[in-house]
């Protein structure tokens, strides 16, 4: 669904808010850039879907040759496959980002605790 991206972006934002006190400024910048990329790709995804809908409407008009219909249908299927693949890749990337954040965070806590024990 095209609603997955905003949900992921929202999850990352919430993660950011929760951890903003412990995240270094450079990490905040990296995450902000990541969020901007997600929003941009979401927009591209929606545009591709709209383009596909336009093509389908155009195909259903009378007088379109069977060959043209077949080629366009193939084109639509390929386009949707590409969008879906990109979408999955994006979801994976976002999940990785969140997991990396979480593990960095726990590593920091462990290090702090370890240093506390040593001192």
C-alpha distances in whole Angstrom, upper triangle without the diagonal:
4,5,6,9,11,11,12,14,16,16,18,20,21,22,24,26,27,28,30,33,33,31,33,33,32,29,28,28,26,23,23,23,20,18,19,18,14,15,16,14,11,13,14,10,10,14,13,11,14,16,15,15,19,20,19,21,24,24,25,28,31,33,30,32,30,30,28,26,26,25,23,21,21,20,17,16,17,15,12,13,14,11,9,12,12,9,10,14,13,11,15,17,16,16,20,20,20,22,25,25,26,28,30,31,32,34,36,37,38,40,41,42,44,46,47,49,50,52
4,6,7,8,10,11,12,14,15,17,18,20,21,23,24,26,27,28,32,32,30,31,31,30,27,26,26,24,21,21,20,18,16,16,15,12,11,13,11,7,10,11,8,7,11,11,9,12,15,14,14,17,19,19,20,23,24,25,27,31,33,30,32,31,31,28,26,26,26,23,21,22,20,17,17,17,15,12,14,14,10,10,13,12,8,11,14,12,11,15,16,15,16,19,20,20,22,24,25,26,28,30,30,32,34,35,36,38,40,41,42,44,45,47,48,50,51
4,6,6,7,9,10,11,13,15,16,17,19,20,21,23,25,26,29,29,28,30,29,29,26,24,25,23,20,20,20,17,15,16,15,12,11,14,12,9,11,13,11,10,14,15,13,15,18,18,18,21,22,22,24,26,27,28,30,34,36,34,35,34,34,32,30,30,29,26,25,25,24,21,20,21,19,16,17,17,14,13,15,14,11,13,15,13,11,15,16,14,15,19,19,18,21,23,23,24,27,28,28,30,32,33,34,36,38,39,40,42,43,44,46,48,49
4,6,5,6,9,10,11,12,14,15,16,18,20,21,23,24,27,27,25,28,27,27,24,22,23,21,18,18,18,15,13,15,14,10,11,14,12,9,12,14,11,12,16,16,15,17,20,19,20,23,24,24,26,28,29,30,33,36,38,35,37,36,35,33,31,31,30,27,26,26,24,21,21,21,19,16,16,16,13,11,13,12,9,10,12,10,8,11,13,11,12,15,15,15,17,20,20,21,23,25,25,27,29,30,31,33,35,36,37,39,40,41,43,45,46
4,5,5,6,8,10,11,12,14,15,16,18,20,21,22,25,25,23,25,24,23,21,19,19,18,15,15,15,12,10,11,11,7,7,10,9,6,10,12,10,11,14,15,14,17,19,19,20,23,24,25,26,29,30,31,33,37,39,36,37,36,36,33,32,31,30,28,26,26,24,22,21,21,18,16,17,16,12,12,13,11,8,10,11,8,7,11,11,9,11,14,14,14,17,18,18,20,22,23,24,26,28,29,30,32,34,34,36,38,39,40,42,44,45
4,5,5,6,8,10,10,12,14,15,16,18,20,20,24,24,22,24,23,23,21,19,19,18,15,14,15,13,9,11,11,8,7,11,10,8,10,13,12,12,15,17,16,18,21,21,22,24,26,26,28,30,31,32,35,38,40,38,39,39,38,36,34,34,33,30,29,29,27,24,24,24,21,19,20,19,16,16,17,15,12,14,15,11,11,14,14,11,13,16,15,15,18,20,19,20,23,24,24,26,28,29,30,32,34,34,36,38,39,40,42,44,45
4,5,5,6,9,10,10,12,14,15,16,18,19,23,23,22,24,24,24,21,19,20,19,15,15,17,14,11,14,14,10,11,14,13,11,14,16,15,15,19,20,19,21,23,24,24,27,28,28,30,32,33,34,37,40,42,40,41,40,40,38,36,36,35,32,31,31,29,26,26,26,23,21,21,21,17,16,18,16,13,14,15,12,10,13,14,10,11,15,14,13,16,18,17,18,21,22,22,24,27,27,28,30,32,32,34,36,37,38,40,42,43
4,5,5,6,9,10,10,12,14,15,16,18,21,21,19,21,21,21,18,16,18,16,12,13,14,11,9,12,12,9,10,13,12,11,14,16,15,16,19,20,19,22,24,24,25,28,29,30,31,34,35,36,38,42,44,41,42,41,40,38,36,36,35,32,31,31,29,26,26,25,23,21,21,20,17,16,16,14,11,12,12,9,7,10,10,7,8,11,10,9,13,15,14,15,18,19,19,21,23,24,25,27,29,30,31,33,35,36,38,39,40
4,5,5,6,9,10,10,12,14,15,16,19,20,17,19,19,19,16,14,15,14,10,10,11,9,6,9,10,7,8,11,11,10,13,15,15,16,19,20,20,22,24,25,26,28,30,30,32,34,35,36,39,42,44,41,43,42,42,39,37,37,36,33,32,32,30,27,27,27,24,22,22,21,18,18,18,16,13,14,14,11,10,12,11,8,10,13,11,10,14,15,14,16,19,19,19,22,24,24,25,28,29,30,31,33,34,35,38,39,40
4,5,5,6,9,10,10,12,14,15,18,19,17,20,20,20,17,15,16,16,12,12,14,12,9,12,13,10,11,14,15,13,15,18,17,18,21,22,22,24,26,27,28,30,32,32,34,36,37,38,40,44,46,43,45,45,44,42,40,40,39,36,35,35,33,30,30,29,27,25,25,24,21,20,21,19,16,17,17,14,13,15,14,11,12,15,13,11,15,17,15,16,19,20,19,22,24,24,25,28,29,29,31,33,34,35,37,39,40
4,5,5,6,9,10,11,12,14,17,17,16,19,19,20,16,15,17,16,12,13,15,13,10,14,15,12,13,17,17,15,18,20,19,20,23,24,24,26,29,29,30,32,34,34,36,38,39,40,43,46,48,45,47,46,45,43,41,41,40,37,36,36,34,31,31,30,28,26,26,25,22,21,21,19,16,16,17,14,12,13,13,9,10,12,11,8,12,14,12,13,16,17,16,18,21,21,22,24,26,26,28,30,31,32,34,36,37
4,5,5,6,9,10,10,11,15,15,13,16,16,16,13,11,13,12,8,9,12,9,8,11,13,11,12,15,16,15,18,20,19,21,24,25,25,27,29,30,31,33,35,35,37,39,40,41,44,47,49,46,48,47,46,44,42,42,40,38,37,36,34,32,31,30,28,26,26,24,22,21,21,19,16,17,16,13,12,13,11,8,9,11,8,7,10,11,10,11,14,15,14,17,19,19,20,23,24,24,26,28,29,30,33,34,35
4,5,5,6,9,10,10,14,14,13,15,15,16,13,10,12,12,9,9,12,11,8,11,13,12,12,16,17,16,18,21,21,21,24,26,26,28,30,31,32,34,36,36,38,40,41,42,45,48,50,47,49,48,48,45,44,43,42,39,38,38,36,34,33,33,30,28,28,27,24,24,24,21,19,20,19,16,15,16,15,11,13,14,12,10,14,14,12,13,17,17,16,19,21,20,21,24,25,25,27,30,30,31,33,35,35
4,5,5,6,9,10,13,14,13,16,17,18,15,13,15,15,12,12,15,14,12,15,17,15,16,19,20,19,21,24,23,24,27,28,28,30,33,33,34,36,38,38,40,42,43,44,47,50,52,50,51,51,50,48,46,46,44,42,40,40,38,36,35,35,32,30,30,29,26,25,26,24,21,21,21,18,16,18,17,13,13,15,13,10,14,15,12,13,16,16,15,17,20,19,20,23,24,24,26,28,29,29,32,34,34
4,6,5,6,8,11,11,10,14,15,16,12,11,14,14,10,12,15,13,12,16,17,15,17,20,20,20,23,25,24,26,28,30,30,32,34,35,35,38,39,40,42,44,45,46,48,52,54,51,53,51,51,48,47,46,45,42,41,41,39,37,36,35,33,31,31,29,27,26,25,23,21,21,20,17,16,16,15,12,12,13,10,8,10,12,8,9,13,13,11,14,16,16,16,19,21,21,22,25,26,26,29,31,31
4,5,5,5,9,9,8,11,11,13,10,8,11,11,8,9,13,12,11,14,16,15,16,19,20,20,22,25,25,26,28,30,30,32,34,35,36,38,40,41,42,44,46,47,49,53,55,52,53,53,52,49,48,47,46,43,42,42,40,38,37,36,34,32,32,30,28,27,27,24,22,22,21,18,17,18,16,13,14,14,11,9,12,12,9,11,14,13,11,15,17,16,17,20,21,20,23,25,25,26,29,30,31
4,5,5,8,10,10,13,13,15,13,10,13,14,11,12,15,15,13,16,19,18,18,21,23,22,24,27,27,28,30,32,32,34,36,37,38,40,42,42,44,46,47,48,51,54,56,53,55,55,54,51,50,50,48,46,45,44,42,40,39,39,36,34,35,33,30,30,30,27,25,25,25,21,20,21,20,16,17,18,15,13,16,16,12,13,17,16,14,16,19,17,18,21,22,21,23,26,26,27,29,31,31
4,6,8,9,10,13,15,17,14,12,16,16,13,15,18,17,16,19,21,20,21,24,25,24,27,29,29,30,33,34,34,36,38,39,40,42,44,44,46,48,49,50,53,56,58,56,57,56,56,53,52,51,50,47,46,46,44,42,41,40,38,36,36,34,32,31,31,28,26,26,25,23,21,21,20,17,17,18,15,12,14,15,11,11,15,14,11,14,17,15,15,18,20,19,20,23,24,24,26,29,29
4,5,5,6,10,12,14,11,10,14,14,12,14,17,16,16,19,21,20,21,24,25,25,27,30,30,31,34,35,35,37,39,40,41,43,45,46,47,49,50,52,54,58,59,57,58,57,56,54,52,52,50,48,47,46,44,42,41,40,38,36,36,34,32,31,31,28,26,26,25,22,21,21,19,16,16,17,14,11,13,13,9,9,12,11,8,11,14,12,12,16,17,16,18,21,21,21,24,26,26
4,5,5,8,9,12,10,8,11,13,11,12,15,16,15,18,20,20,21,23,25,25,27,29,30,31,33,35,35,37,39,40,41,43,45,46,47,49,51,52,54,58,59,57,58,58,57,54,53,52,51,48,48,47,45,43,42,41,39,37,37,35,33,32,32,29,27,27,26,23,22,23,21,18,18,18,15,14,16,15,11,13,15,13,11,15,16,14,15,18,19,18,20,23,22,23,26,27,27
4,6,8,10,13,12,10,14,16,14,15,19,19,19,21,23,23,24,27,29,29,31,33,33,35,37,38,39,41,43,44,45,47,49,50,51,53,54,56,58,62,63,60,62,61,60,58,56,56,54,52,51,50,48,46,46,45,42,41,41,39,36,36,35,33,31,31,29,27,26,26,24,21,21,21,18,16,18,17,13,14,16,14,11,14,16,13,13,17,17,15,18,21,20,20,23,25,24
4,6,9,12,10,10,14,15,14,15,18,18,19,21,23,23,25,27,28,29,31,33,33,35,37,38,39,41,43,44,45,47,49,50,51,53,54,56,58,62,63,60,62,61,60,57,56,56,54,52,51,50,48,46,45,44,42,40,40,38,35,35,34,31,30,30,28,26,25,24,22,20,20,19,16,15,16,14,11,11,13,10,8,11,12,9,10,14,14,12,15,17,17,17,21,22,22
4,6,8,6,7,10,11,10,12,15,15,16,18,20,20,22,24,25,26,28,30,30,32,34,35,36,38,40,41,43,44,46,47,49,50,52,53,55,59,60,57,59,58,57,54,53,53,51,48,48,47,44,43,42,41,39,37,37,35,33,32,31,28,27,27,25,23,22,22,19,17,18,17,13,13,14,12,9,11,12,9,8,12,13,10,12,15,15,15,18,19,19,20,23,24,24
4,6,5,6,9,10,11,13,15,15,17,19,20,21,23,25,26,27,29,31,32,33,35,36,38,39,41,42,44,46,47,48,50,51,53,55,57,60,61,58,60,59,58,55,54,54,51,49,49,48,45,44,44,42,39,39,38,36,34,34,32,30,29,29,27,24,24,24,21,19,20,18,15,15,17,14,11,14,15,11,11,15,14,12,14,17,16,15,19,20,19,21,24,24,24
4,5,5,6,9,10,11,12,14,15,17,19,20,21,23,25,26,27,29,30,32,33,35,36,38,39,41,42,44,45,47,48,50,51,53,55,59,60,57,58,58,56,54,53,53,50,48,48,47,44,43,43,41,38,38,38,35,33,33,32,29,28,29,27,24,24,24,21,19,21,20,16,17,19,16,14,16,18,14,14,18,18,15,18,21,20,19,23,24,23,24,28,28,27
4,5,5,6,9,10,11,12,14,15,17,19,20,21,23,24,26,27,29,31,32,33,35,37,38,39,41,42,44,45,47,48,50,52,53,57,58,55,56,56,54,52,51,50,48,46,46,45,42,41,41,39,36,36,35,32,31,31,30,27,27,27,24,22,23,22,19,18,20,18,15,16,18,15,13,16,17,14,15,18,18,16,19,21,20,20,24,25,24,26,29,29,29
4,5,5,6,9,10,10,12,14,15,16,18,20,21,23,25,26,27,29,30,31,33,35,36,37,39,41,42,43,45,47,48,50,52,55,57,53,55,54,52,50,49,48,46,44,44,43,40,39,39,37,34,34,33,30,29,29,27,24,24,24,22,19,20,19,16,15,16,15,11,12,14,11,9,13,14,11,12,15,15,14,17,19,18,19,22,23,23,25,27,28,28
4,5,5,6,9,10,10,12,14,15,17,18,20,21,23,24,26,27,29,30,32,33,35,36,38,39,41,42,44,45,47,49,50,54,55,52,54,53,52,49,48,48,46,44,43,42,40,38,38,37,34,33,33,30,28,29,28,25,24,24,22,19,20,20,17,15,17,16,12,13,15,13,11,14,16,13,13,17,18,16,18,21,21,21,24,26,25,27,29,30,30
4,5,5,6,9,10,11,12,14,15,17,18,20,21,23,24,26,27,29,30,32,33,35,36,38,39,41,42,44,45,47,49,53,54,51,52,52,50,48,47,47,44,42,42,41,38,37,37,35,33,32,32,29,27,28,27,24,23,24,22,19,20,20,17,15,18,17,13,15,17,15,13,17,18,16,17,20,20,19,22,24,24,24,27,28,28,30,32,33,33
4,6,5,6,9,10,11,12,14,15,17,18,20,21,22,25,26,27,29,31,32,33,35,36,37,39,41,42,43,45,47,51,52,49,50,50,48,45,45,44,42,40,40,38,36,35,34,32,30,30,29,26,25,25,24,21,20,21,18,16,17,17,13,13,15,14,10,12,15,13,11,15,16,14,16,19,19,18,21,23,23,24,27,28,28,30,32,33,33
4,5,5,6,9,10,10,12,14,15,16,19,20,21,23,24,26,27,29,30,31,33,35,36,37,39,41,42,44,46,50,51,48,49,48,47,45,44,43,41,39,38,37,35,33,33,31,29,28,28,25,23,23,23,19,19,19,17,14,15,15,12,10,13,12,8,10,13,11,10,13,15,14,14,18,19,18,20,23,23,24,26,28,28,30,32,33,33
4,5,5,6,9,10,11,12,14,15,17,19,20,21,23,24,26,27,29,30,32,33,35,36,38,39,41,43,45,48,49,47,48,48,47,44,43,43,41,38,38,37,35,33,33,32,29,28,28,26,23,24,24,20,19,21,19,15,16,17,14,12,15,15,12,13,16,15,13,17,19,17,18,21,22,21,23,26,26,26,29,31,31,32,35,36,36
4,5,5,6,9,10,11,12,14,15,17,18,20,21,23,24,26,27,29,31,32,33,35,36,38,39,41,43,47,48,44,46,46,44,41,41,41,38,36,36,35,32,31,31,29,26,26,26,23,21,22,22,18,18,19,17,14,16,17,13,12,16,15,12,14,17,16,15,18,20,19,20,23,24,23,26,28,28,28,31,33,33,34,37,38,38
4,5,5,6,9,10,11,12,14,15,16,19,20,21,23,25,26,27,29,30,32,33,35,36,37,39,41,45,46,43,44,44,42,40,39,38,36,34,34,33,30,29,29,27,24,24,23,21,19,19,19,15,15,16,14,10,12,13,10,8,12,12,9,11,14,13,13,16,18,17,18,21,22,22,25,27,27,28,30,32,32,34,36,37,38
4,5,5,6,9,10,11,13,14,15,17,19,20,21,23,24,26,27,29,30,32,33,35,36,38,40,44,45,42,44,43,42,39,38,38,36,34,33,33,30,28,28,27,24,23,24,21,19,19,19,16,14,16,15,11,12,14,11,9,12,13,11,12,15,15,14,17,19,19,19,22,24,23,25,28,28,29,32,33,34,35,38,39,39
4,5,5,6,9,10,11,12,14,16,17,19,20,21,23,25,26,27,29,31,32,33,35,37,38,42,43,41,42,42,41,38,37,37,35,32,32,32,29,27,28,26,23,23,24,21,18,20,20,16,15,17,16,13,14,16,14,12,16,16,14,15,19,18,17,20,23,22,23,26,27,27,29,31,31,32,35,36,36,38,41,41,42
4,5,5,6,8,10,10,12,14,15,16,18,20,21,22,24,26,27,29,30,31,33,35,37,40,41,38,40,39,38,35,35,34,32,30,30,29,26,25,25,23,20,20,20,18,15,17,16,13,12,15,13,10,12,14,11,11,14,15,13,15,18,18,18,21,23,22,23,26,27,27,30,32,32,33,35,37,37,39,41,42,43
4,5,5,6,9,10,10,12,14,15,16,18,20,21,23,24,26,27,29,30,32,33,35,39,40,37,39,38,37,34,33,33,31,29,28,28,25,23,23,22,19,18,19,16,14,14,15,11,10,12,11,8,9,12,10,9,12,14,12,14,17,17,17,19,22,22,23,25,27,27,29,31,32,33,35,37,37,39,41,42,43
4,6,5,6,9,10,11,13,14,15,17,19,20,21,23,25,26,27,29,31,32,34,38,39,36,38,38,37,34,33,33,31,28,28,28,25,23,24,23,20,19,20,18,15,16,17,13,12,15,14,11,12,15,14,12,15,17,15,16,20,20,20,22,25,25,25,28,29,30,31,34,34,35,37,39,40,41,44,45,45
4,5,5,6,9,10,11,12,14,15,17,19,20,21,23,25,26,27,29,31,32,36,37,34,36,36,35,32,31,31,29,26,27,26,23,22,23,21,18,18,19,16,14,16,16,13,12,15,15,12,14,17,15,14,18,19,17,19,22,22,22,25,27,27,28,31,32,32,34,36,37,37,40,41,42,43,46,47,48
4,5,5,6,9,10,10,12,14,15,16,18,20,21,23,24,26,27,29,31,34,35,32,34,34,32,30,29,29,26,24,24,23,20,19,19,18,15,14,15,13,10,12,12,9,9,12,11,9,11,14,13,12,16,17,16,18,21,21,22,24,26,26,28,30,31,32,34,36,37,38,40,41,42,44,46,47,48
4,5,5,6,9,10,11,12,14,15,17,19,20,21,23,25,26,27,30,33,35,32,34,33,32,30,28,28,27,24,23,23,21,18,19,18,15,14,15,14,10,12,13,10,9,12,12,10,11,14,14,13,16,18,17,18,21,22,22,24,27,27,28,31,32,33,34,37,38,38,41,42,43,45,47,48,49
4,5,5,6,9,10,11,12,14,15,17,18,20,21,23,24,26,28,32,33,30,32,32,31,28,27,28,26,23,23,23,20,18,20,19,15,15,17,15,12,14,16,13,12,15,16,13,15,18,17,16,20,22,20,22,25,26,25,28,30,30,31,34,35,36,37,40,40,41,44,45,46,47,50,51,52
4,5,5,6,9,10,10,12,14,15,16,18,20,21,23,25,26,30,31,28,30,30,29,26,25,25,23,20,20,20,17,16,17,16,12,12,14,12,9,12,14,11,11,14,15,13,15,18,17,17,20,22,21,23,26,26,27,29,31,31,32,35,36,37,39,41,42,43,45,46,47,49,51,52,53
4,5,5,6,9,10,11,13,14,15,17,19,20,21,23,25,29,30,27,29,28,27,25,23,23,22,19,19,18,16,14,14,14,10,10,12,10,6,9,11,9,8,12,13,11,13,16,16,16,19,21,21,22,25,26,26,28,30,31,32,34,36,37,39,40,41,43,45,46,47,49,51,52,53
4,5,5,6,9,10,11,12,14,15,17,18,20,21,23,27,29,26,28,28,27,24,23,24,22,19,19,20,17,14,16,16,12,11,14,13,10,12,14,12,11,15,16,14,16,19,19,19,21,23,23,24,27,28,28,30,33,33,34,37,38,39,40,43,44,45,47,48,49,51,53,54,55
4,5,5,6,9,10,11,12,14,15,16,18,20,22,25,27,24,26,26,26,22,21,22,21,17,18,19,16,13,16,15,12,12,15,13,11,14,16,14,14,17,18,17,18,22,21,21,24,26,25,27,30,31,31,33,35,36,37,39,41,41,43,45,46,47,49,51,52,53,55,56,57
4,5,5,6,9,10,11,12,14,15,17,19,21,24,25,22,24,24,23,20,19,19,17,14,15,15,12,10,12,12,8,8,11,10,8,11,13,12,12,16,17,16,18,21,21,21,24,25,26,27,30,31,31,33,35,36,37,40,41,42,44,45,46,48,50,51,52,54,56,57,58
4,5,5,6,9,10,11,12,14,15,17,19,23,24,21,23,23,23,20,18,19,18,14,14,15,13,9,11,12,9,8,11,11,8,11,14,13,12,16,17,17,18,21,22,22,24,26,26,27,30,31,32,34,36,37,38,40,41,43,44,46,47,48,50,52,53,54,56,58,59
4,5,5,6,9,10,11,12,14,16,17,21,23,20,23,23,23,20,18,20,18,15,15,17,14,11,14,15,12,11,15,15,12,14,17,16,16,19,21,20,21,24,25,24,27,29,29,30,33,34,35,36,39,39,40,43,44,45,47,49,50,51,53,54,55,57,59,60,61
4,5,5,6,9,10,11,12,15,16,20,21,18,20,20,20,17,16,17,16,12,13,14,11,9,12,13,10,11,14,14,12,15,17,17,17,20,21,21,23,25,26,26,29,30,30,32,34,36,36,38,40,41,42,44,46,47,48,50,51,53,55,56,57,59,61,62,63
4,5,5,6,9,10,11,13,15,18,19,16,18,18,18,15,13,14,13,10,10,11,9,6,9,11,8,8,12,12,11,13,16,16,16,19,21,21,22,25,26,26,28,30,31,32,34,36,36,38,40,41,42,44,46,47,49,50,52,53,55,56,57,59,61,62,63
4,5,5,6,9,10,11,13,17,19,16,19,19,19,16,14,16,15,12,11,14,12,9,12,14,11,11,15,16,14,16,19,19,18,21,23,23,24,27,28,28,30,32,33,34,36,37,38,40,42,43,44,46,48,49,50,52,53,55,56,58,59,60,62,64,65
4,5,5,6,9,10,11,15,17,14,17,18,18,15,13,16,15,11,12,15,13,10,14,16,13,13,17,18,16,18,21,21,21,24,26,25,27,30,30,30,33,35,35,36,39,40,41,42,44,45,46,49,50,51,53,55,56,57,59,60,61,63,65,66,67
4,5,5,6,9,10,14,15,12,14,14,15,11,10,12,11,8,9,11,10,8,11,13,11,12,16,16,16,18,20,21,21,24,25,25,27,30,30,31,33,35,36,37,39,41,41,43,45,46,47,49,51,52,54,55,57,58,60,61,62,64,66,67,68
4,5,5,6,9,12,14,11,14,14,14,12,9,11,12,8,8,11,11,8,11,14,12,12,16,17,16,18,21,22,21,24,26,26,27,30,31,32,33,36,36,38,40,41,42,44,46,47,48,50,51,53,54,56,57,59,60,62,63,65,66,68,69
4,5,5,7,11,13,11,14,15,16,13,11,14,15,11,11,15,14,12,15,17,16,16,19,21,19,21,24,25,24,27,29,29,30,33,34,34,36,38,39,40,42,44,44,46,48,49,50,52,54,55,56,58,60,61,62,64,65,67,69,70,71
4,6,6,9,10,8,12,13,14,11,10,13,13,10,11,14,13,12,15,17,16,17,20,21,21,23,25,26,26,29,30,30,32,34,35,36,38,40,40,42,44,45,46,48,50,51,52,54,56,57,58,60,61,63,64,66,67,69,70,72,73
4,5,8,9,6,9,10,11,8,6,10,10,8,9,12,12,11,14,16,16,16,19,21,21,22,25,26,26,28,30,31,32,34,36,36,38,40,41,42,44,46,47,48,50,51,53,55,56,57,59,60,62,63,65,66,68,69,71,72,74
4,6,9,8,11,11,13,11,9,12,14,11,11,15,15,14,16,19,18,18,21,23,23,24,27,28,28,30,32,33,34,36,37,38,40,42,43,44,46,47,48,50,52,53,54,56,58,59,60,62,63,65,66,68,69,71,72,74,75
4,7,6,10,12,14,12,10,14,15,13,14,17,17,16,19,21,21,21,24,26,25,27,30,30,31,33,35,35,36,39,40,41,42,45,45,46,49,50,51,53,55,56,57,59,60,62,63,65,66,67,69,71,72,73,75,77,78
4,6,9,11,14,12,11,15,16,15,16,19,19,19,21,24,24,24,27,29,28,30,33,34,34,36,38,39,40,42,43,44,46,48,49,50,52,54,54,56,58,59,60,62,64,65,67,68,70,71,73,74,75,77,79,80,81
4,6,9,12,10,10,14,15,14,16,19,19,19,22,24,24,25,28,29,29,31,33,34,35,37,39,40,41,43,44,45,47,49,50,51,53,55,56,57,59,60,62,64,65,66,68,69,71,72,74,75,77,78,80,81,83
4,7,8,7,7,10,11,11,12,15,15,16,18,20,20,22,24,25,26,28,30,31,32,34,36,36,38,40,41,42,44,46,47,48,50,51,53,54,56,57,59,60,62,63,65,66,67,69,71,72,73,75,77,78,79
4,5,5,6,9,10,11,12,14,15,16,18,20,21,22,24,26,27,28,30,32,33,35,36,37,39,41,42,43,45,46,48,49,51,52,54,55,57,58,60,61,62,64,66,67,68,70,72,73,74,76,78,79,80
4,5,5,6,9,10,10,12,14,15,16,18,20,21,22,24,26,27,28,30,31,33,35,36,37,39,40,42,43,45,46,48,49,51,52,54,55,57,58,60,61,63,64,65,67,69,70,71,73,75,76,77,79
4,5,5,6,8,10,11,12,14,15,17,18,20,21,23,24,26,27,29,30,32,33,35,36,38,39,41,42,44,45,47,48,49,51,53,54,55,57,59,59,61,63,64,65,67,69,70,71,73,75,76,77
4,6,5,6,8,10,10,12,14,15,16,18,20,21,22,24,26,27,28,30,31,33,34,36,37,39,40,42,43,45,46,48,49,51,52,53,55,57,58,59,61,63,64,65,67,68,70,71,73,74,76
4,6,5,6,9,10,10,12,14,15,16,18,20,21,22,24,26,27,28,30,31,33,35,36,37,39,40,42,43,45,46,48,49,51,52,54,55,56,58,60,61,62,64,66,67,68,70,72,73,74
4,6,5,6,9,10,11,12,14,15,17,18,20,21,23,24,26,27,29,30,32,33,35,36,38,39,41,42,43,45,47,48,49,51,53,54,55,57,59,60,61,63,64,65,67,69,70,71,73
4,5,5,6,9,10,11,12,14,15,17,18,20,21,23,24,26,27,29,30,32,33,35,36,38,39,41,42,43,45,47,48,49,51,53,53,55,57,58,59,61,63,64,65,67,69,69,71
4,5,5,6,9,10,10,12,14,15,16,18,20,21,22,24,26,27,28,30,31,33,34,36,37,39,40,42,43,45,46,47,49,51,52,54,55,57,58,60,61,62,64,66,67,68,70
4,5,5,6,9,10,11,12,14,15,16,18,20,21,23,24,26,27,29,30,31,33,35,36,38,39,40,42,43,45,46,48,49,51,52,54,55,57,58,60,61,62,64,66,67,69
4,5,5,6,9,10,11,12,14,15,16,18,20,21,23,24,26,27,29,30,32,33,35,36,37,39,41,42,43,45,47,48,49,51,53,54,55,57,58,59,61,63,64,65,67
4,6,5,6,9,10,11,12,14,15,17,18,20,21,22,24,26,27,28,30,32,33,35,36,37,39,41,42,43,45,47,47,49,51,52,53,55,57,58,59,61,63,64,65
4,5,5,6,9,10,11,12,14,15,16,18,20,21,22,24,26,27,29,30,31,33,34,36,37,39,40,42,43,45,46,48,50,51,52,54,55,56,58,60,61,62,64
4,5,5,6,9,10,10,12,14,15,16,18,20,21,23,24,26,27,29,30,32,33,34,36,38,39,40,42,43,45,46,48,49,50,52,54,55,56,58,60,61,63
4,5,5,6,9,10,10,12,14,15,16,18,20,21,22,24,26,27,29,30,32,33,35,36,37,39,41,42,43,45,47,48,49,51,52,53,55,57,58,59,61
4,5,5,6,9,10,11,12,14,15,16,18,20,21,22,24,26,27,29,30,31,33,35,36,37,39,41,42,43,45,46,47,49,51,52,53,55,57,58,59
4,5,5,6,9,10,10,12,14,15,16,18,20,21,22,24,25,27,28,30,31,33,34,36,37,39,40,42,44,45,46,48,49,50,52,54,55,56,58
4,5,5,6,9,10,11,12,14,15,17,18,20,21,23,24,26,27,28,30,32,33,34,36,37,38,40,42,43,44,46,48,49,50,52,54,55,56
4,5,5,6,8,10,11,12,14,15,16,18,20,21,22,24,26,27,29,30,31,33,34,36,37,39,41,42,43,45,46,47,49,51,52,53,55
4,5,5,6,9,10,10,12,14,15,16,18,20,21,23,24,25,27,29,30,31,33,35,36,37,39,40,42,43,45,46,47,49,51,52,53
4,5,5,6,9,10,11,12,14,15,17,18,20,21,22,24,26,27,28,30,32,33,34,36,38,39,40,42,43,44,46,48,49,51,52
4,5,5,6,9,10,11,12,14,15,17,18,20,21,22,24,26,27,28,30,32,32,34,36,37,38,40,42,43,44,46,48,49,50
4,5,5,6,9,10,10,12,14,15,16,18,20,21,22,24,25,27,28,30,31,33,35,36,37,39,40,41,43,45,46,47,49
4,5,5,6,9,10,11,12,14,15,17,18,20,21,23,24,26,27,29,30,32,33,35,36,38,39,40,42,44,45,46,48
4,5,5,6,9,10,11,12,14,15,16,18,20,21,22,24,26,27,28,30,32,33,34,36,37,38,40,42,43,44,46
4,5,5,6,9,10,10,12,14,15,16,18,20,21,22,24,26,26,28,30,31,32,34,36,37,38,40,42,43,44
4,5,5,6,9,10,10,12,14,15,17,18,20,21,23,24,25,27,29,30,31,33,35,36,37,39,41,42,43
4,5,5,6,9,10,11,12,14,15,17,18,20,21,23,24,26,27,29,30,32,33,34,36,38,39,40,42
4,5,5,6,9,10,10,12,14,15,16,18,20,21,22,24,26,27,28,30,31,32,34,36,37,38,40
4,5,5,6,9,10,10,12,14,15,16,18,20,21,22,24,25,26,28,30,31,32,34,36,37,38
4,5,5,6,9,10,11,12,14,15,17,19,20,21,23,24,26,27,29,30,31,33,35,36,37
4,5,5,6,9,10,11,12,14,15,17,18,20,21,22,24,26,27,28,30,32,33,34,36
4,5,5,6,8,10,10,12,14,15,16,18,20,21,22,24,25,26,28,30,31,32,34
4,5,5,6,9,10,11,12,14,15,16,18,20,21,22,24,25,27,28,30,31,33
4,5,5,6,9,10,11,12,14,15,17,18,20,21,23,24,26,27,29,30,32
4,5,5,6,9,10,11,12,14,15,16,18,20,21,22,24,26,27,28,30
4,5,5,6,8,10,10,12,14,15,16,18,20,21,22,24,26,27,28
4,6,5,6,9,10,11,12,14,15,17,18,20,21,23,24,26,27
4,6,5,6,9,10,11,12,14,15,17,18,20,21,23,24,26
4,5,5,6,8,10,10,12,14,15,16,18,20,21,22,24
4,6,5,6,9,10,10,12,14,15,16,18,20,21,22
4,5,5,6,9,10,11,12,14,15,17,19,20,21
4,5,5,6,9,10,10,12,14,15,16,18,20
4,5,5,6,8,10,10,12,14,15,16,18
4,5,5,6,9,10,10,12,14,15,16
4,5,5,6,8,10,10,12,14,15
4,5,5,6,9,10,11,12,14
4,5,5,6,8,10,10,12
4,5,5,6,9,10,11
4,5,5,6,9,10
4,5,5,6,9
4,5,5,6
4,5,5
4,6
4
